[in-house]
Structure formats: C-alpha cells, structure tokens
Amino acid sequence: MDSLQINEQAGKAVLPAPDTRKRGISGSTLKIIAIVTMFIDHVGAALLGRFLMASGYMEAALSQNVADLILWLEENAVLYLSYTAMRMIGRIAFPIFCFLLIEGFQKTHDVKKYALRLGIFALISEIPFDLAFNAQVLEFSYQNVFFTLFLGLVAMIAYDKIWRGRYFSQKAGDLAVKLLLSGAALLICCGLAEALQTDYAAIGVLCITVMYAFRKKKAAQIAAGCVVFAWEVTAPLAFLPIGFYNGQRGLKLKYIFYLFYPLHLLLIYGVCLLLGIAGYAVV
C-alpha cells in the first residue's frame, strides 16, 4: 500500500504525512557552496600565489622588457592559469556570505550576540589570516573578511533603527532626516572598513547594505546584487544559487563557517611551511 496505510485496529485509512520541504536550495547548501568556493580561492591566493612569487612573477611583471614577461608566461602558463581560474571561482563566495549575513540578521533572536560572535571571530581569525597571506603573525595593512561582515551588520542595524524605529514620523522633514542619518551611518561603516583595510573594504559594506535595502523583493535584490558586484567578473554568478534559495535553514551548520575560516587558513599556511614557500607574502 504505497499511498495509504491501513490502521488495522481502527479500520481507518490514514493519509501519509505531507512533505513540508520546499524545493530549492537551503541556507546550509548556500553556506557549503560559499565555503567550498572560498577554500578554492584561498588555496589559489595563498598557495599558488606563493609559487608565483617563488617563480619570479613579480620580477617578470615589473620588468620593462615585455619579452621577459612573455617568456615567464610561456614557462609558467599552467601555474598562472590555475591561479587565475581559482581566484575567479573564489569570487562567488563573498556575495553568498553577504546574502546569508542579511538572512541571519533578519532571523536572529539576538542581534547583539550575532554581532559579538562576528567580532570575536574577526579577532580570532586575524593571526591565521596574516600568516596565510602575509607570512607574519600580525600585520595590520589588510584585515580578514569577518571585519567586513561585522561592519556590514552594524550598517544594517543602524539602517533598521533609523527607518523602523519610533524616533521619526512619516513626514517629509523626518524622511529627509532618515536619509541623512542612514547615509551618515553607511559612510561611517564604509570609512572604518577603508581605514582598517578589511577584505573587500568599503565596497563590501556597501554591497551588503544595498542588498539589505532590496531584501523585500528577491528579484530586485538579485538584480541589485548583480549590479553592485559587477566590478568582479564572476561574482554575479553567486546569484544563481541565491535565486534558488527556498528560505529554509537546512542542516544545522551555525558554527561551521566561523570555525572553518581560521582553521583552513592555518591548514594552508601549514602546507606552505612544508613546501618551503611560507616566507613569501602574497601580493
């Protein structure tokens, strides 16, 4: 009996429980896609990037003799093309993380804990980030992406407080004040991202805010996301899986990204140590 089950004791037909799962891609699947593409990107940047430095890429690139660069490219074509392909694949990760940040902000029960968690892992991840990309324990010219996500979250919190708070009415004068205040909050967050030189810096915070502003209509959010990420050739491809997002959490992977981020950076740096190329900084 494939469609009905017979309760022999009661003598009644019992319909099977309805399938409440929605078609599409869950939040956990999006997170896995982002993590995998990020890992590919970081292997390309931190591992293959060091091989590029070791093989004389900078010398060839800065040479005034074009023939030197052409010769270098001929000798290292596979390495260079592999590096380029992995970096282009990696561009898919950040837009998905931005989208998931927005979803997390809207669904969290405690935004303060959410912000605190991002801030803590930004600090925890800084040493692994600096080792992986700069071959130093601490280096302050370039900070990890958790700082960008944290500042993006702060910008959304400010936007939400200004536009949904009880401080202003819907009068024209108050709307103008809201625009000014939300613009000032965005500028402050973008300015901090630039000052700290976080991964993606001000444009990363801007992308998060724009996607949040269009959050109520998915098609508009995807279109806005494609526009603000158009400066990276392959980044808009991230909105293909985002378009199939079904609004469900999926697997419980709450801390997977938080833990994976610093751990995979340490792993990549460890491989670089074993291969004897850890001393090269990634440019």
Salt bridges, closest charged atoms under 4 A:
ASP19 OD1 - ARG21 NE 3.06
ASP41 OD1 - ARG87 NE 2.54
ASP41 OD2 - ARG91 NH2 2.71
GLU103 OE1 - LYS107 NZ 3.34
ASP160 OD1 - ARG164 NH1 3.26
GLU232 OE2 - ARG91 NH1 3.24
